[in-house]
Amino acid sequence: MELQELITLGVPLPVGAVLYWLHLRLVSAEAKAAEAIKDLAEYKLEVAKEYASIKYLKDVENRLIDVLNRIDDRLNNLGGRVTK
């Protein structure tokens, strides 16, 4: 092979290899980004479910406190009658 043929073949091959390598990296990065988006969506859904259950728990807590306050009021009223 002559020098000109080596140069003709030698320049495009490394450039092609670099372009192919960049393409593979881009495909890999796109796959990772898609996976991250999917994971984020799942996390958001999980957080939304937990938030709803916390809201429900606070509602139950408030109802229990109301019942306990009513019991306390009844005991106070009963205690006032007994001491009189």
Secondary structure, 3 states (H helix, E strand, C coil): CCHHHHHHHHCHHHHHHHHHHHHHHHHHHHHHHHHHHHHHHHHHHHHHHHHHHHHHHHHHHHHHHHHHHHHHHHHHHHHHHHHC
